[in-house]
Amino acid sequence: MVQARITKLLNASLVELSKSKYASTIVMPAKKDIFGNWTKSHMCGDYCSKNKQTHLNKYAKPLLEEIFDALGQAKVFSTLNLKFSYC
């Protein structure tokens, strides 16, 4: 069943084979219909192993109170946007 679905998706160019370390496995859980009966299974990505490879943000976002305290009584605010060109 899985091989037939993968072949169909490959032939339609909707997926491609990958040997990447970020490729995920698939699972085939059963699905309920509108009446609550279990029907045929559907193909889903299993990203549990990929979630273990991700790194959490080590730096906490500053609290708004801390930002306002740092600004103090400032009257002028500015932002600087830079655009880099790699030509």
Long-range contacts (C-beta under 8 A, 24 or more apart in sequence): 1-28, 1-41, 2-26, 2-28, 2-43, 5-43, 22-50, 22-53, 24-49, 24-50, 25-49
